[in-house]
């Protein structure tokens, strides 16, 4: 999964887990401030007092930062969520929040924040034109459609001046500054179809949405990621996408096969992430990529073998030639610098020295203490002007601009007590079991908060009723063992292989599935002459009556010499279905020569066998269904025909 940092000209890493867990567990740095959360739930803020560095409310009263479960910092504000669901904001442009209760998660962008509640509703606040007001009226912003509300929300993402909400049904909606993500239209002002969306990333001036079928779509400022074209203005193929990440001026998409593609603008005579070339101008090989992190003007890709490569503004992190980027475990890029943490616990920083790029910086910045280095590092987080590292013993150290997060001032007590009273999952059978935890973590409803990864589909052979999270392999495939195509979660097209399952797409076809030793499950109409033909289908489907489920528009398209077209189905003429029954059942008779239907008088049709008796306006049956009958379509009502089938009488 790409490290999706939701920010504008900066990335804001949310605090998501407790104890010594990976991925910014206890630290969140924004534009001008940072917040650290202890394992006992106490949190501390530092940096610019007016932009998140001083946790006070609008009346300058201290905010109670105890029992904190989660923290999120945007460019100008920070928000803390407590275990009981209450949330509190401070700072500017997002610091003055409404009363927030029952909050499940928060996303803060450049100038606004959105909180999603456990009941699926969401609330936005901050600068009205930048995502803070879903009903904004300024000419500079796009509101939500009048018939759309923030209900049934599954996910939220805020960038510099726009936000996007995804509902549980997959529909997504954007609002905010119309030119940089608030108006979900492509480069030609055509609305983007935001249905079946599973993932969203918003950056400084653009957003990208990834759909369930792997297709991705970008919108916003066309120079800064809103138009997915390469350096030669050729469209980038955004199909089979596994992950997306947007920074300040560029976006990157990673495909399931590990190939990654970057796009955006090169401005001010400096590459700012839109063109993946190194400091010498040589193209960077973006294959076998497993993770990407984009900051304000820089992106870094980490490969499967642990090697990492940076590109973008050379002075702000785009040139990483001064550091060794091998054996890398994770990366954090902020506004002016990046830090990479290695698997051996060491970390390296590079970029603008005064803003986090040099742990021994001098002049206008705060370096690391002389006796502290970047070893035994468990977590890293970079804001716009500073970076923070948390060590395995729980101590936290910051460096960079002393005004905006580089100097922890008088709150060095945050360096003590991160290990004692560690809250986490204490179940050794859980996938997030933490052997250092001393207190079992519970959710807001009092349930044990442990993660059990496995197959959660009851139709699979390896269904695990205790699993809480669906297991996914490194390529994004569902790890469930389906015995047959009747059990797969997608009715039309999928591939079963080696205990995994994936949806068939244009880049992963049924043929590819078979080549890889899998079973292709793709059922539907296989006739290229039908309107509902799909080349991915490998098995022709039939309805309950045995009719072919193909939709033929013209008789010229049917596969037989003569037959009957029904709505969405087709059948050739058989012993039980001929021209007469086709017409009677509302079908279209194809290629049937009326002049040869009967030896009876003109206007009469033969039914099953030879017409034995057919006198004007009468229907005759020889006494058993399907032997011989003759009727006039023009003179005998269908009700009489129906009666004839059951009584075998001659009708007037």
FIFI-176186 format. One record per residue (C-alpha): residue number from 1; x negated, y negated, z. Coordinates in steps of 0.2 Angstrom, whole numbers, plus 2048, in hexadecimal, padded with zeros to 3 digits. Layout:
<sites>
 num east north  up
 NUM    X     Y   Z
...
</sites>
This chain:
<sites>
 num east north  up
   1  800   800 800
   2  7F9   7EF 7FB
   3  7F6   7E3 80A
   4  805   7D8 806
   5  801   7C7 80F
   6  810   7BC 80F
   7  80A   7AA 80D
   8  807   79C 802
   9  7F6   795 800
  10  7F2   7A1 80E
  11  7F6   7B2 814
  12  7FF   7B5 824
  13  7FD   7C6 82C
  14  80B   7CC 837
  15  808   7D6 847
  16  811   7E6 845
  17  80A   7F3 851
  18  803   7F5 863
  19  7F2   7FA 86A
  20  7E3   7FD 85F
  21  7ED   800 84F
  22  7E7   7FB 83E
  23  7EE   7ED 833
  24  7EE   7DD 83E
  25  7F5   7E5 84D
  26  7F4   7D7 85A
  27  7EE   7C7 850
  28  7F7   7BC 843
  29  7EE   7AD 83C
  30  7F7   7A0 831
  31  7F2   790 829
  32  7EC   786 839
  33  7EE   792 847
  34  7ED   7A4 84E
  35  7F6   7AE 85A
  36  7F0   7BD 864
  37  7FC   7CA 86D
  38  7F6   7D4 87B
  39  7FB   7E6 87E
  40  805   7E0 88E
  41  80F   7D5 882
  42  807   7C5 887
  43  803   7BA 878
  44  7F7   7AB 876
  45  7F6   79E 868
  46  7E8   792 863
  47  7E3   786 855
  48  7EB   776 84F
  49  7F8   771 85D
  50  805   76A 851
  51  804   779 845
  52  805   788 84F
  53  7F6   787 85B
  54  801   781 86A
  55  810   78C 86F
  56  81C   77E 874
  57  82E   77B 86F
  58  835   76B 867
  59  836   763 878
  60  824   768 87C
  61  829   775 888
  62  81D   785 889
  63  825   794 880
  64  825   7A4 88A
  65  81A   7AF 880
  66  81C   7BF 88B
  67  823   7D0 886
  68  81F   7CB 874
  69  821   7D9 867
  70  81C   7D1 857
  71  814   7C0 851
  72  814   7B8 840
  73  80B   7A8 83B
  74  80E   79E 82B
  75  805   78F 825
  76  80C   782 832
  77  815   78D 83F
  78  815   79D 848
  79  823   7A8 84F
  80  823   7B5 85D
  81  830   7C3 85E
  82  833   7CB 86F
  83  838   7DD 873
  84  849   7D7 877
  85  84B   7D0 865
  86  84A   7BE 86B
  87  83E   7B3 860
  88  836   7A2 862
  89  82E   797 856
  90  821   788 858
  91  818   77D 84D
  92  81E   773 83E
  93  828   778 82E
  94  82E   787 836
  95  82B   783 848
  96  83C   77C 84C
  97  847   78C 84B
  98  859   78F 84F
  99  85D   79B 85E
 100  856   7AC 858
 101  85D   7BC 860
 102  85D   7CE 85B
 103  84F   7CB 84F
 104  847   7DA 846
 105  839   7D2 83C
 106  833   7C1 836
 107  82B   7BA 827
 108  823   7A8 827
 109  81C   7A0 817
 110  815   790 813
 111  823   784 819
 112  831   790 81F
 113  835   79F 829
 114  843   7AD 828
 115  848   7B8 836
 116  851   7C9 832
 117  85C   7CF 840
 118  860   7E1 844
 119  872   7DF 83E
 120  86B   7DB 82C
 121  86F   7C8 82D
 122  860   7BC 82A
 123  85D   7AA 82F
 124  852   79D 826
 125  84A   78D 82D
 126  83D   781 829
 127  83B   775 81A
 128  84B   776 810
 129  844   775 7FF
 130  837   783 803
 131  842   791 809
 132  848   78A 819
 133  85A   787 813
 134  863   794 808
 135  870   787 803
 136  863   779 7FF
 137  86A   76B 7F5
 138  85B   762 7EE
 139  857   761 7DC
 140  846   769 7E1
 141  84D   779 7E7
 142  858   788 7E2
 143  865   78E 7EF
 144  86C   7A0 7F1
 145  87B   7A3 7E6
 146  88B   79C 7EE
 147  892   7AE 7F0
 148  882   7B5 7F8
 149  87E   7B5 80A
 150  86F   7BB 815
 151  878   7CB 81A
 152  873   7DE 819
 153  861   7D8 817
 154  854   7E5 816
 155  844   7DB 813
 156  83E   7C9 812
 157  82F   7C0 80A
 158  82B   7AE 80B
 159  81D   7A6 800
 160  817   794 800
 161  827   78C 7FB
 162  834   79A 7F8
 163  83B   7A9 800
 164  843   7B9 7FA
 165  84F   7C5 803
 166  852   7D7 7FE
 167  862   7DF 803
 168  865   7F2 807
 169  86D   7F5 7F6
 170  85D   7EF 7ED
 171  864   7DE 7E8
 172  857   7D0 7EB
 173  85A   7BD 7EB
 174  84E   7AE 7EB
 175  850   79C 7F1
 176  845   78D 7F4
 177  83A   782 7E9
 178  841   786 7D7
 179  830   786 7CE
 180  826   791 7DA
 181  831   7A0 7DE
 182  841   799 7E3
 183  849   79B 7D2
 184  848   7AD 7CD
 185  846   7AA 7BA
 186  838   7AF 7AE
 187  82D   7A4 7A3
 188  83B   7A1 797
 189  848   79D 7A5
 190  851   7AD 7A3
 191  858   7B4 7B4
 192  84E   7C3 7BA
 193  858   7D2 7BE
 194  854   7D5 7D1
 195  85E   7E5 7D4
 196  857   7F5 7DA
 197  848   7EC 7E2
 198  83D   7F5 7EF
 199  82F   7E8 7F2
 200  82C   7D6 7F1
 201  81C   7CB 7F3
 202  81C   7B8 7F3
 203  80D   7AD 7F2
 204  808   79B 7F0
 205  812   798 7E0
 206  81A   7A8 7DA
 207  823   7B8 7DF
 208  823   7CA 7D8
 209  830   7D7 7DB
 210  82E   7EA 7D9
 211  83C   7F5 7D4
 212  840   807 7D9
 213  83B   80D 7C7
 214  82A   804 7C9
 215  82D   7F5 7BE
 216  828   7E5 7C5
 217  82D   7D3 7C0
 218  824   7C2 7C4
 219  82B   7B1 7C5
 220  826   7A0 7CB
 221  819   794 7C5
 222  813   79C 7B5
 223  801   796 7B8
 224  800   79D 7C9
 225  807   7AF 7C8
 226  818   7AB 7C2
 227  814   7B2 7B0
 228  80C   7C3 7AF
 229  7FF   7C0 7A1
 230  7ED   7C4 7A0
 231  7DE   7B8 79C
 232  7E3   7B9 78A
 233  7F5   7B5 78D
 234  7FA   7C7 789
 235  809   7CE 794
 236  803   7DA 7A2
 237  80C   7EB 7A2
 238  815   7EB 7B3
 239  81C   7FC 7B2
 240  819   80A 7BF
 241  813   7FE 7CB
 242  810   804 7DD
 243  80B   7F4 7E6
 244  80B   7E1 7E4
 245  801   7D3 7EC
 246  802   7C0 7E9
 247  7F6   7B3 7EF
 248  7F5   7A1 7EE
 249  7F3   7A0 7DB
 250  7F3   7B2 7D5
 251  7FC   7C2 7D6
 252  7F6   7D4 7D4
 253  7FF   7E4 7D1
 254  7F9   7F6 7D4
 255  800   804 7CA
 256  802   816 7D1
 257  7F3   81C 7C6
 258  7E8   810 7D0
 259  7E6   803 7C2
 260  7E8   7F1 7C8
 261  7EC   7E1 7BE
 262  7EA   7CF 7C3
 263  7F2   7BF 7BC
 264  7F3   7AD 7C0
 265  7EA   79D 7BC
 266  7D8   798 7BC
 267  7D8   786 7C1
 268  7CC   778 7C6
 269  7BF   781 7BC
 270  7BF   790 7C8
 271  7C7   7A1 7C7
 272  7D4   7A2 7D5
 273  7D8   7B4 7D4
 274  7E2   7B5 7C3
 275  7D3   7BC 7BA
 276  7CA   7CB 7C1
 277  7B8   7C7 7BD
 278  7A9   7C6 7C9
 279  79E   7B7 7CC
 280  794   7BB 7BC
 281  7A4   7BB 7B2
 282  7A4   7CE 7AF
 283  7B5   7D7 7B0
 284  7B8   7E1 7C0
 285  7BD   7F3 7BE
 286  7CE   7F4 7C6
 287  7D1   807 7C5
 288  7D3   813 7D4
 289  7D9   804 7DE
 290  7E2   808 7EF
 291  7E4   7F7 7F7
 292  7E3   7E4 7F2
 293  7E3   7D5 7FD
 294  7E5   7C3 7F5
 295  7E2   7B3 7FE
 296  7E4   7A1 7F9
 297  7D7   7A2 7EB
 298  7D0   7B3 7EC
 299  7D5   7C6 7EA
 300  7CC   7D5 7EF
 301  7CF   7E7 7E9
 302  7CA   7F6 7F3
 303  7C7   806 7EA
 304  7CB   818 7EF
 305  7B8   81B 7F2
 306  7B8   80C 7FE
 307  7AF   800 7F3
 308  7B7   7EF 7F2
 309  7B5   7E1 7E5
 310  7BA   7CE 7E7
 311  7BE   7C1 7DA
 312  7C5   7B0 7D9
 313  7BD   79F 7DF
 314  7AB   7A4 7E2
 315  7A8   797 7F1
 316  7B8   79D 7FA
 317  7B5   7B0 7F9
 318  7B5   7B4 7E7
 319  7A3   7B8 7E7
 320  79F   7C6 7F4
 321  78E   7C9 7ED
 322  786   7C4 7FE
 323  78F   7D3 807
 324  790   7E6 806
 325  7A1   7EB 801
 326  7A0   7FE 802
 327  7A9   809 80E
 328  7B6   7FC 810
 329  7C6   801 81B
 330  7D0   7F1 819
 331  7CF   7DE 814
 332  7D6   7CE 819
 333  7D5   7BE 80E
 334  7DA   7AD 814
 335  7D9   79C 80E
 336  7C6   79A 80C
 337  7BE   7AB 811
 338  7C0   7BD 812
 339  7BB   7CB 81E
 340  7BA   7DD 81A
 341  7BA   7EB 828
 342  7B0   7FB 824
 343  7B4   80C 82A
 344  7A5   80C 835
 345  7AD   7FE 83F
 346  7A1   7F0 838
 347  7A8   7E1 82F
 348  7A1   7D4 823
 349  7A8   7C3 81F
 350  7A5   7B8 810
 351  7AB   7A8 808
 352  7AB   796 80E
 353  79F   797 81E
 354  7A8   78A 828
 355  7B9   792 826
 356  7B6   7A4 82A
 357  7A9   7A9 81D
 358  79A   7A8 829
 359  79B   7AF 83B
 360  78B   7A5 83E
 361  792   795 837
 362  78B   784 83C
 363  792   772 83C
 364  7A5   76F 83E
 365  7A9   781 842
 366  7A8   78E 850
 367  79D   79D 84D
 368  79E   7AE 856
 369  795   7AE 867
 370  783   7B1 864
 371  784   7C2 86D
 372  793   7C8 863
 373  793   7D0 851
 374  79F   7D8 846
 375  79D   7EA 84C
 376  7AB   7F6 854
 377  7B8   7EB 84B
 378  7CA   7F2 84C
 379  7D3   7E4 843
 380  7D0   7D4 839
 381  7DB   7C5 834
 382  7D7   7B6 82A
 383  7E1   7A6 82A
 384  7DE   797 81F
 385  7CF   790 829
 386  7CA   79E 835
 387  7C8   7B0 838
 388  7CB   7BB 847
 389  7C4   7CD 84B
 390  7CA   7D9 858
 391  7BE   7E6 85E
 392  7C2   7F8 864
 393  7C0   7F3 876
 394  7CE   7E6 874
 395  7C4   7D6 874
 396  7C8   7C9 867
 397  7BC   7BC 85F
 398  7C0   7AE 853
 399  7B5   7A3 848
 400  7B7   796 83B
 401  7BE   784 83C
 402  7BF   780 84E
 403  7CE   775 84C
 404  7D9   783 842
 405  7D6   793 84B
 406  7C3   795 84C
 407  7C2   790 85E
 408  7CC   799 86B
 409  7C9   78B 877
 410  7CF   78F 889
 411  7D8   79F 885
 412  7CA   7AB 885
 413  7D4   7B5 891
 414  7DB   7BD 882
 415  7CB   7C7 881
 416  7CF   7D0 891
 417  7DC   7DD 894
 418  7E1   7E2 882
 419  7DD   7F4 887
 420  7E5   7F7 898
 421  7F8   7FA 898
 422  7F7   7FE 886
 423  809   801 87F
 424  80B   80D 870
 425  811   81E 86B
 426  80C   82C 878
 427  813   83B 86F
 428  804   845 868
 429  810   84C 85B
 430  814   83B 854
 431  80A   834 845
 432  807   824 84E
 433  801   82C 85E
 434  7F5   821 867
 435  7EA   82A 874
 436  7E5   819 87C
 437  7F7   815 880
 438  7FC   815 892
 439  80E   80F 890
 440  81B   817 884
 441  822   80A 878
 442  835   809 876
 443  840   800 869
 444  84D   7F3 86D
 445  85A   800 870
 446  84F   80B 87C
 447  84A   818 870
 448  838   81F 870
 449  82F   815 863
 450  824   822 85A
 451  822   826 848
 452  825   837 841
 453  820   839 82E
 454  828   846 824
 455  835   84B 817
 456  846   843 81C
 457  850   849 80D
 458  85C   857 813
 459  85C   85F 802
 460  849   863 802
 461  842   873 808
 462  837   86B 814
 463  843   85F 81B
 464  83E   859 82D
 465  84D   854 838
 466  841   84C 844
 467  838   841 837
 468  83C   82E 838
 469  831   828 829
 470  830   830 818
 471  81F   837 814
 472  817   830 804
 473  807   835 7FC
 474  7F9   82A 7F6
 475  801   828 7E5
 476  812   822 7EC
 477  81B   833 7E9
 478  828   83A 7F5
 479  821   848 7FF
 480  82F   854 7FF
 481  830   866 7F9
 482  83F   868 7ED
 483  843   87A 7E8
 484  84D   875 7D8
 485  853   866 7CE
 486  864   867 7D7
 487  85C   860 7E7
 488  853   851 7E1
 489  858   840 7E7
 490  85A   838 7D5
 491  867   840 7CB
 492  860   83C 7BA
 493  84D   83E 7B9
 494  840   843 7C5
 495  830   84F 7C6
 496  82D   85C 7D3
 497  81B   861 7D5
 498  811   868 7E3
 499  81C   864 7F1
 500  81F   852 7EB
 501  82C   849 7E1
 502  82C   839 7D6
 503  838   830 7CB
 504  834   832 7B8
 505  82F   822 7B0
 506  829   81C 79F
 507  817   81F 7A5
 508  81B   82F 7AE
 509  825   839 7A2
 510  82D   84A 7A3
 511  81E   850 798
 512  812   849 7A4
 513  81A   852 7B2
 514  819   863 7A9
 515  807   860 7A4
 516  803   85D 7B7
 517  80B   86E 7BB
 518  81C   866 7C1
 519  82E   869 7BE
 520  836   85C 7B4
 521  848   858 7BA
 522  850   84D 7AD
 523  862   851 7A8
 524  86D   848 79C
 525  870   845 78A
 526  861   84C 77F
 527  869   848 76E
 528  860   839 766
 529  870   835 75C
 530  87A   831 76C
 531  87C   820 774
 532  877   827 785
 533  867   830 77F
 534  858   82F 78A
 535  847   836 785
 536  843   83A 797
 537  851   847 798
 538  84B   859 796
 539  85C   863 79A
 540  86C   85F 791
 541  87B   85D 79D
 542  88D   863 79A
 543  89D   85E 7A3
 544  8A8   86A 7AD
 545  8B1   86F 79D
 546  8A1   874 794
 547  8A1   864 789
 548  890   85C 784
 549  88D   84C 78F
 550  887   841 780
 551  890   832 77B
 552  892   831 768
 553  898   821 760
 554  89A   828 74E
 555  89F   838 747
 556  88F   837 73C
 557  885   83A 74C
 558  88D   84A 753
 559  881   859 752
 560  88E   865 74A
 561  897   866 739
 562  8A8   861 742
 563  8AD   85E 754
 564  8B6   853 760
 565  8AF   843 769
 566  8B6   83F 77A
 567  8B1   830 785
 568  89F   834 78A
 569  8A0   846 784
 570  8A1   851 775
 571  8A6   863 770
 572  8A5   86C 75F
 573  8B5   874 759
 574  8B7   885 762
 575  8C5   892 764
 576  8CD   887 772
 577  8C9   876 76B
 578  8CD   871 759
 579  8D3   861 750
 580  8E5   863 758
 581  8DF   864 76A
 582  8D2   857 767
 583  8E0   84B 762
 584  8EB   850 770
 585  8DE   84D 77D
 586  8DA   83C 777
 587  8CA   840 76D
 588  8C3   83B 75C
 589  8C4   849 74E
 590  8B4   849 744
 591  8B1   850 733
 592  8C1   85A 732
 593  8C9   85C 721
 594  8DC   859 724
 595  8E1   85F 712
 596  8DA   871 717
 597  8E2   872 728
 598  8F2   87B 724
 599  8FC   883 716
 600  90B   87B 71D
 601  913   86B 717
 602  908   85B 717
 603  906   852 727
 604  906   862 732
 605  8F6   869 73B
 606  8F1   87B 73D
 607  8EE   880 74F
 608  8E2   88F 753
 609  8E8   89B 745
 610  8F1   89A 735
 611  901   890 735
 612  90F   89D 735
 613  91E   893 736
 614  91F   880 735
 615  92F   878 730
 616  932   865 730
 617  930   85E 742
 618  92F   86F 74A
 619  922   878 755
 620  921   88A 755
 621  916   896 75F
 622  915   8A9 75C
 623  917   8AD 76F
 624  905   8AC 776
 625  8FA   89D 779
 626  8ED   89B 76B
 627  8F4   8A7 75E
 628  8FD   89B 751
 629  906   88B 752
 630  90A   87D 747
 631  90F   86B 74B
 632  911   85A 744
 633  907   84D 74D
 634  913   83F 747
 635  923   847 74B
 636  920   852 75B
 637  91C   848 76B
 638  90E   84F 776
 639  91B   852 784
 640  923   85F 779
 641  912   866 774
 642  90E   868 786
 643  91F   871 789
 644  91C   87C 77A
 645  90C   882 782
 646  915   889 791
 647  926   88F 789
 648  920   894 778
 649  931   88E 771
 650  936   886 761
 651  939   873 763
 652  944   867 759
</sites>
